[in-house]
Every structure is written in C-alpha cells, then in structure tokens.
Amino acid sequence: MLQTARLHGRAVTNADLAYVVEIDSDWQIQKTLFGTLSTAAESEARLARWVEMWTHHGLGFWLFTDGGGNAIGHGGLFPSRHNDDWIEVGYALKPAYWNLGYATEIASAALRIGFESLRLQKIVAVAHAKNIASRRVMEKCGLRFEEEFLYREQWPSVLYGADRESWLATVRACS
C-alpha cells in the first residue's frame, strides 16, 4: 500500500486486467508513451510482467485511486527495459486526471520509496522527447536531464535521472 496526500496506491494484481486494457487501448494516453495501441493479449502479457515484478524484484507498479475510489492511473519503480543496470520510475494517468499534479505526486512517492526505503543508488525516467508535461514532472521530482536517445531504435526519447545522495540533498533543501 502507498498513500499520498490525495491518492491511495496498491500493487497491481491479476484482477487489474480491465484497467490495463483500458489504458493500453486509449490513444490519448498511448500517443504520449509509445505511440502504439495494444491488443487485449498484449495488455494481458504486460499485466503478467507487472505482477511478476513484485514477486521477483519487490518493486513494481501501484494502481492509484482518488478519494472516491476511481482508478486514475498507475506508477512505480521497475527494472528498466533500456538498461539492465537501471531502475526506472514511471507513471501514466487517464486523461481526465492530467494537469492536476497527480503525476508529480505519484512519481515523488515512488522516488521517496526508492531512495529512502529501498536505498537505491540511482533511479532514471524515460519519456518521449516531445512529452513536455512528463519532462516537467521529472524535473519537479528532482530528476535531471541526462541525454537524448532513440527508444527501441525508433522513438526520440529523453533520459532523466538522479543519484540517491543528490536527490536526498535536494529534498532536504526543499523541506
């Protein structure tokens, strides 16, 4: 369980397939992520990977709900598919919840767990290069731009990151 100021998060389970299918088939969401829609079978495979992350790595995605119990999005920490040495923070929200500060709230909570509880030494985040909103979230959360690259050799992307010591110093300075 993960509680933020306005949200309640819980680890994803196999019972969350309808949510994953919903976000994977929503073009408004997917055009900001990977630019492709997923089939139901692909969504089912993605959910299986997410559930397995919790079992094998002790980290993964939380499904977040608001005070009314409405699923608004997901976010969390996960082993990166870009580099075996990276742990990534990621987040996605349903469009009705964009521009309300929820992505920053989710990412900040995940980073706090990663750096303070799990004592990870470095966490990174990846976004489509043109996803200005996501880049702002990363910067608000204390991540810094590192480089541009092609994700899967085709999507212009950016890498942001923070090491534990720098992130903790920034959080203390802002408290």
N, C-alpha and C positions, 0 to 999 in steps of 0.2 A: 504494500500500500504506500502511496505517496500523496501527501496533502500539501497543496499550495494555498495561497491566500484565497483564491476563488474556485479552485478545482480539486477534484478527487481523482487520483490515478490508481489503477490496479494493473498488475501484469496481465498481458493478453493471454487468452486461453483458446482452446479449440472452439469454444462457444461463440467466438467473435467473428466467425466467417462472414456473416451478413454485413458487418461493419467494413471488413477488408474488401469485400466485393463492391460495396458502395463507393469507397474512396478510389479503388482501382479502376472503376468504370466512370468516374466523374472527370470529364475533360478539363474543367476549370482547375481542378487540383493537379491532374497529371501533366498539364502543359507547363506547370511551374516546377515539376520534378524531372521526369524523364521523357516527356513528350510522347508517351505511348499509353494506350489503354490495355488493360489486362483482361484475359478471359477468366471465367469462373475457375477453371482448373489452375491457371497461373496464380490467382488470388489464394486458392486453397494451398498451393505449394508455398507461397510467401508466408501465410499464416503458420504453416508447419515449421518453417525456418525460424520464425519469430518465437514460437513456443519452445523450440529446441534450444534457442539461445539461452533462455532462462535456465533450462536443465543443465546445459553443458558449460556455460560461462558465468552464470549467476548474475547476468545483466541482460537487458533487452528493452522492449517497448512496453510502455504503460498505455492503457486506453484511458483517456481523461473525460470526465463528465462534469457538467456545471452543477450548480446548486439544485437545479430542477431534475437532475438525473439524465440530462440529454448528453449523448456522446458528441463531443465537439472535435475530437482529434486524437492523435497519438504522438508520442515522443519518447525518447530514451537514449540509452547508450548501447552500442553494438559493435562487434568486431567488423572492421571495415572490409569491404569487398575490393577496395582500391589498393590496399597495402596490408599485408599480414601483421605488421607491427603497430597498426593504428587501432585506436578505439575511437569511434565516431559518436557524436551527438547528432540526433536527427529529430525532426518534428514535421507534422503535417496536420492541417486543420481543415474542417469543412468550410467552404466559402462564407457561410453565414456568420462565421466567427473570426474572419480576417479583420485586421486593423483594430483589434480590441485589446492588444497586449498579451493575449493568451500564449502565442508562440514564445515570446520572451519569458513569460512565467514558466512555461514547460521546460524550455532549454536551460534556464537558470537553475531550476530544481534538479534537473539531470546532471548538470555540471557540478553542483554542490555535492551530490551523492558521489559522483565520480572522483572528485578531488578530495573531499573531506572524509567520506565513509570508506570508499574503496581504495583511496590513496593512489589513484592512477597518476602516473608521471606526466602524461600528455594526452590531450583529447583534441580531436580535429572535427571539423564540419565541412561538408561539401555542398555547394549549391550551383545551379545553372548560373553562368556568368551574368545573364541579364535579369536574374531574380533579385532586384534591388531590395525588396521587402525582406527577403531571407538574409541578405547580406547585412542589413541594418540590425536584424535580430542578433546575428552572430557578434556584431560589434558591441551592441548593448550588453551582451552577456560576457564581455571580456575576451572574446576571441579576436585574433589579429590576422589580417590578410597575409598569406604566405606565398601563394603562386596561382597562376592560371594553368590549366591543363585540359586535355581532351578526355572526358569520361567515356570509357569504352571506345576510345579512338574516334568518337564522332560528336559528342556534345561539349561545346565550350563550357568549362566549369571553373570554379574557384575553390581553393583550399584555404581555410582559416584554421587557426589552432592556438592553443595556449598550453604552457607547461604549468605544472602544479604550483611551483613557487611564485611565478609571476601572477597567476590567477588569484592565489590566496592573498598576495600583497595588494592587488587591485581591489578585491572585495573588502579587505580591511580598511583601505583608504576611503572607500565609498560608504562605509557603515557609519 
